[in-house]
Amino acid sequence: MGKEFSRGARVAEQIMREVAELLQLHVKDPRCRLVTVTEVELSPDYAHAKVFYSALGDAERLAEIERGLKSSAGFLRRELGRRIHIHTLPELHFVYDNAVERGDRLSRLIDEAVGRPHPDGD
């Protein structure tokens, strides 16, 4: 079991690196620029990969980014197939990771609770 977990973790890490590089250097869709891949969760059978990403912008901008990522998924999967040699190439599912937003909001709440001004001046 430990061996399978480590292989799955290695494959997820490789997918994360490759998708990040492809988005940065090879995807032409401008909606996919300035996207940071934060994590990849791979299903045990490798059929599906949740690609967590973060990006800055309001709800409208984030919706555009999501559409751009979905439209690029086929290209990304084909390119992964050329770069990663595994039996089953996962279908990519993009999931917005709002951890940065949550962290900033939490930081603001803590600052307010202790009476300190937030570094952004808000």
C-alpha atoms as an extended CHARMM CRD file, in Angstrom:
* protein
*
       122  EXT
         1         1  MET       CA              0.0000000000        0.0000000000        0.0000000000  PROA      1               0.0000000000
         2         2  GLY       CA              2.7800000000        2.4460000000        0.8620000000  PROA      2               0.0000000000
         3         3  LYS       CA              4.4710000000        1.7950000000       -2.4550000000  PROA      3               0.0000000000
         4         4  GLU       CA              1.2520000000        2.5060000000       -4.4040000000  PROA      4               0.0000000000
         5         5  PHE       CA              0.6540000000        5.6880000000       -2.3980000000  PROA      5               0.0000000000
         6         6  SER       CA              4.1240000000        6.9790000000       -3.1240000000  PROA      6               0.0000000000
         7         7  ARG       CA              3.7680000000        6.1700000000       -6.8330000000  PROA      7               0.0000000000
         8         8  GLY       CA              0.4180000000        7.9540000000       -6.9550000000  PROA      8               0.0000000000
         9         9  ALA       CA              1.8840000000       10.9300000000       -5.1190000000  PROA      9               0.0000000000
        10        10  ARG       CA              4.8270000000       11.0360000000       -7.5450000000  PROA      10              0.0000000000
        11        11  VAL       CA              2.5090000000       10.8920000000      -10.5640000000  PROA      11              0.0000000000
        12        12  ALA       CA              0.2830000000       13.6430000000       -9.0880000000  PROA      12              0.0000000000
        13        13  GLU       CA              3.3680000000       15.7910000000       -8.4650000000  PROA      13              0.0000000000
        14        14  GLN       CA              4.5730000000       15.2370000000      -12.0270000000  PROA      14              0.0000000000
        15        15  ILE       CA              1.1340000000       16.1160000000      -13.4230000000  PROA      15              0.0000000000
        16        16  MET       CA              1.1570000000       19.2800000000      -11.3090000000  PROA      16              0.0000000000
        17        17  ARG       CA              4.5720000000       20.3460000000      -12.6440000000  PROA      17              0.0000000000
        18        18  GLU       CA              3.7030000000       19.5470000000      -16.2470000000  PROA      18              0.0000000000
        19        19  VAL       CA              0.3040000000       21.2780000000      -16.2010000000  PROA      19              0.0000000000
        20        20  ALA       CA              1.8580000000       24.3640000000      -14.5800000000  PROA      20              0.0000000000
        21        21  GLU       CA              4.5590000000       24.5000000000      -17.2590000000  PROA      21              0.0000000000
        22        22  LEU       CA              2.0900000000       23.9050000000      -20.0840000000  PROA      22              0.0000000000
        23        23  LEU       CA             -0.2110000000       26.6550000000      -18.8190000000  PROA      23              0.0000000000
        24        24  GLN       CA              2.6660000000       29.0820000000      -18.4950000000  PROA      24              0.0000000000
        25        25  LEU       CA              4.4820000000       28.3520000000      -21.7370000000  PROA      25              0.0000000000
        26        26  HSD       CA              2.2450000000       26.5680000000      -24.2340000000  PROA      26              0.0000000000
        27        27  VAL       CA             -1.4540000000       27.3580000000      -23.7310000000  PROA      27              0.0000000000
        28        28  LYS       CA             -2.3510000000       30.2540000000      -26.0120000000  PROA      28              0.0000000000
        29        29  ASP       CA             -5.6440000000       31.1350000000      -24.3000000000  PROA      29              0.0000000000
        30        30  PRO       CA             -5.0880000000       34.4630000000      -22.4790000000  PROA      30              0.0000000000
        31        31  ARG       CA             -7.6880000000       33.4760000000      -19.8580000000  PROA      31              0.0000000000
        32        32  CYS       CA             -5.2430000000       30.8530000000      -18.5680000000  PROA      32              0.0000000000
        33        33  ARG       CA             -2.4060000000       33.2720000000      -17.8820000000  PROA      33              0.0000000000
        34        34  LEU       CA             -1.4640000000       34.0670000000      -14.3050000000  PROA      34              0.0000000000
        35        35  VAL       CA             -2.9590000000       30.8200000000      -13.0200000000  PROA      35              0.0000000000
        36        36  THR       CA             -1.0370000000       29.0060000000      -10.3010000000  PROA      36              0.0000000000
        37        37  VAL       CA             -1.4680000000       25.2480000000       -9.9890000000  PROA      37              0.0000000000
        38        38  THR       CA             -1.5290000000       24.5650000000       -6.2470000000  PROA      38              0.0000000000
        39        39  GLU       CA             -2.2040000000       20.8210000000       -6.0130000000  PROA      39              0.0000000000
        40        40  VAL       CA             -3.2710000000       17.7490000000       -7.9570000000  PROA      40              0.0000000000
        41        41  GLU       CA             -5.3870000000       14.9690000000       -6.4640000000  PROA      41              0.0000000000
        42        42  LEU       CA             -5.3010000000       11.7710000000       -8.4780000000  PROA      42              0.0000000000
        43        43  SER       CA             -8.0070000000        9.1070000000       -8.2250000000  PROA      43              0.0000000000
        44        44  PRO       CA             -6.6910000000        5.6570000000       -7.2240000000  PROA      44              0.0000000000
        45        45  ASP       CA             -7.3060000000        4.3020000000      -10.7310000000  PROA      45              0.0000000000
        46        46  TYR       CA             -5.6190000000        7.3730000000      -12.3120000000  PROA      46              0.0000000000
        47        47  ALA       CA             -8.7500000000        8.0230000000      -14.3980000000  PROA      47              0.0000000000
        48        48  HSD       CA             -9.3600000000       11.4920000000      -12.9420000000  PROA      48              0.0000000000
        49        49  ALA       CA             -7.1340000000       14.2810000000      -11.7020000000  PROA      49              0.0000000000
        50        50  LYS       CA             -8.4490000000       17.2760000000       -9.7860000000  PROA      50              0.0000000000
        51        51  VAL       CA             -6.1700000000       20.1670000000      -10.6570000000  PROA      51              0.0000000000
        52        52  PHE       CA             -6.4760000000       22.8410000000       -7.9760000000  PROA      52              0.0000000000
        53        53  TYR       CA             -5.5030000000       26.3460000000       -9.0550000000  PROA      53              0.0000000000
        54        54  SER       CA             -5.4820000000       29.8530000000       -7.7040000000  PROA      54              0.0000000000
        55        55  ALA       CA             -5.7540000000       33.1510000000       -9.5340000000  PROA      55              0.0000000000
        56        56  LEU       CA             -6.4790000000       36.7420000000       -8.6970000000  PROA      56              0.0000000000
        57        57  GLY       CA             -9.6380000000       38.4600000000       -9.7940000000  PROA      57              0.0000000000
        58        58  ASP       CA            -13.2750000000       39.0510000000       -9.1050000000  PROA      58              0.0000000000
        59        59  ALA       CA            -15.9900000000       36.4580000000       -9.6560000000  PROA      59              0.0000000000
        60        60  GLU       CA            -16.3900000000       37.4230000000      -13.3260000000  PROA      60              0.0000000000
        61        61  ARG       CA            -12.6520000000       37.0900000000      -13.9930000000  PROA      61              0.0000000000
        62        62  LEU       CA            -12.5160000000       33.7390000000      -12.1550000000  PROA      62              0.0000000000
        63        63  ALA       CA            -15.4330000000       32.4560000000      -14.2500000000  PROA      63              0.0000000000
        64        64  GLU       CA            -13.5340000000       33.4330000000      -17.4230000000  PROA      64              0.0000000000
        65        65  ILE       CA            -10.4340000000       31.6330000000      -16.1480000000  PROA      65              0.0000000000
        66        66  GLU       CA            -12.4800000000       28.5150000000      -15.4190000000  PROA      66              0.0000000000
        67        67  ARG       CA            -13.9170000000       28.5510000000      -18.9580000000  PROA      67              0.0000000000
        68        68  GLY       CA            -10.4110000000       28.9820000000      -20.3760000000  PROA      68              0.0000000000
        69        69  LEU       CA             -9.0710000000       26.0590000000      -18.3720000000  PROA      69              0.0000000000
        70        70  LYS       CA            -11.9660000000       23.8230000000      -19.3960000000  PROA      70              0.0000000000
        71        71  SER       CA            -11.4600000000       24.6830000000      -23.0490000000  PROA      71              0.0000000000
        72        72  SER       CA             -7.7320000000       23.9250000000      -22.7250000000  PROA      72              0.0000000000
        73        73  ALA       CA             -8.2390000000       20.5920000000      -20.9250000000  PROA      73              0.0000000000
        74        74  GLY       CA             -8.0780000000       18.4680000000      -24.1080000000  PROA      74              0.0000000000
        75        75  PHE       CA             -4.8340000000       20.1060000000      -25.2390000000  PROA      75              0.0000000000
        76        76  LEU       CA             -3.3520000000       19.7350000000      -21.7530000000  PROA      76              0.0000000000
        77        77  ARG       CA             -4.3130000000       16.0650000000      -21.5840000000  PROA      77              0.0000000000
        78        78  ARG       CA             -2.7800000000       15.3350000000      -25.0200000000  PROA      78              0.0000000000
        79        79  GLU       CA              0.4260000000       17.0960000000      -24.0190000000  PROA      79              0.0000000000
        80        80  LEU       CA              0.5310000000       15.2020000000      -20.7230000000  PROA      80              0.0000000000
        81        81  GLY       CA              0.2510000000       11.9960000000      -22.7490000000  PROA      81              0.0000000000
        82        82  ARG       CA              3.4160000000       12.9690000000      -24.6130000000  PROA      82              0.0000000000
        83        83  ARG       CA              5.2790000000       13.8460000000      -21.4110000000  PROA      83              0.0000000000
        84        84  ILE       CA              4.0810000000       11.3070000000      -18.8520000000  PROA      84              0.0000000000
        85        85  HSD       CA              4.0690000000        7.6250000000      -19.6610000000  PROA      85              0.0000000000
        86        86  ILE       CA              1.3810000000        5.9560000000      -17.5390000000  PROA      86              0.0000000000
        87        87  HSD       CA             -1.1690000000        3.3310000000      -18.4820000000  PROA      87              0.0000000000
        88        88  THR       CA             -4.2360000000        5.5160000000      -17.8580000000  PROA      88              0.0000000000
        89        89  LEU       CA             -4.0270000000        9.2000000000      -18.6460000000  PROA      89              0.0000000000
        90        90  PRO       CA             -6.3890000000       11.0500000000      -16.2750000000  PROA      90              0.0000000000
        91        91  GLU       CA             -9.2090000000       13.3010000000      -17.3180000000  PROA      91              0.0000000000
        92        92  LEU       CA             -8.4540000000       16.7660000000      -15.9180000000  PROA      92              0.0000000000
        93        93  HSD       CA            -10.9550000000       18.5500000000      -13.6740000000  PROA      93              0.0000000000
        94        94  PHE       CA            -10.0720000000       22.1060000000      -12.6580000000  PROA      94              0.0000000000
        95        95  VAL       CA            -11.0560000000       23.2610000000       -9.1660000000  PROA      95              0.0000000000
        96        96  TYR       CA            -10.5570000000       26.7970000000       -7.8960000000  PROA      96              0.0000000000
        97        97  ASP       CA             -8.4850000000       26.8330000000       -4.7010000000  PROA      97              0.0000000000
        98        98  ASN       CA             -9.5370000000       29.7820000000       -2.5480000000  PROA      98              0.0000000000
        99        99  ALA       CA             -7.0290000000       29.0610000000        0.2360000000  PROA      99              0.0000000000
       100       100  VAL       CA             -5.1910000000       32.3520000000       -0.3980000000  PROA      100             0.0000000000
       101       101  GLU       CA             -8.4560000000       34.3000000000       -0.1080000000  PROA      101             0.0000000000
       102       102  ARG       CA             -9.4410000000       32.4020000000        3.0390000000  PROA      102             0.0000000000
       103       103  GLY       CA             -5.9990000000       33.0150000000        4.5430000000  PROA      103             0.0000000000
       104       104  ASP       CA             -6.1540000000       36.7290000000        3.8100000000  PROA      104             0.0000000000
       105       105  ARG       CA             -9.6630000000       36.9860000000        5.2650000000  PROA      105             0.0000000000
       106       106  LEU       CA             -8.5890000000       35.0760000000        8.3700000000  PROA      106             0.0000000000
       107       107  SER       CA             -5.5480000000       37.3250000000        8.7520000000  PROA      107             0.0000000000
       108       108  ARG       CA             -7.7860000000       40.4010000000        8.5760000000  PROA      108             0.0000000000
       109       109  LEU       CA            -10.1270000000       38.9660000000       11.2110000000  PROA      109             0.0000000000
       110       110  ILE       CA             -7.2070000000       38.2310000000       13.5400000000  PROA      110             0.0000000000
       111       111  ASP       CA             -5.8280000000       41.7430000000       13.0260000000  PROA      111             0.0000000000
       112       112  GLU       CA             -9.2430000000       43.2380000000       13.8040000000  PROA      112             0.0000000000
       113       113  ALA       CA             -9.6140000000       41.0580000000       16.9180000000  PROA      113             0.0000000000
       114       114  VAL       CA             -6.2980000000       42.2200000000       18.3530000000  PROA      114             0.0000000000
       115       115  GLY       CA             -6.8030000000       45.8050000000       17.2210000000  PROA      115             0.0000000000
       116       116  ARG       CA             -3.9300000000       45.9630000000       14.7320000000  PROA      116             0.0000000000
       117       117  PRO       CA             -4.2800000000       47.6040000000       11.3250000000  PROA      117             0.0000000000
       118       118  HSD       CA             -3.9680000000       45.0940000000        8.4520000000  PROA      118             0.0000000000
       119       119  PRO       CA             -0.7500000000       45.5190000000        6.3880000000  PROA      119             0.0000000000
       120       120  ASP       CA             -2.8510000000       46.4780000000        3.3300000000  PROA      120             0.0000000000
       121       121  GLY       CA             -4.2690000000       49.3640000000        5.2970000000  PROA      121             0.0000000000
       122       122  ASP       CA             -7.8510000000       48.0910000000        5.2880000000  PROA      122             0.0000000000
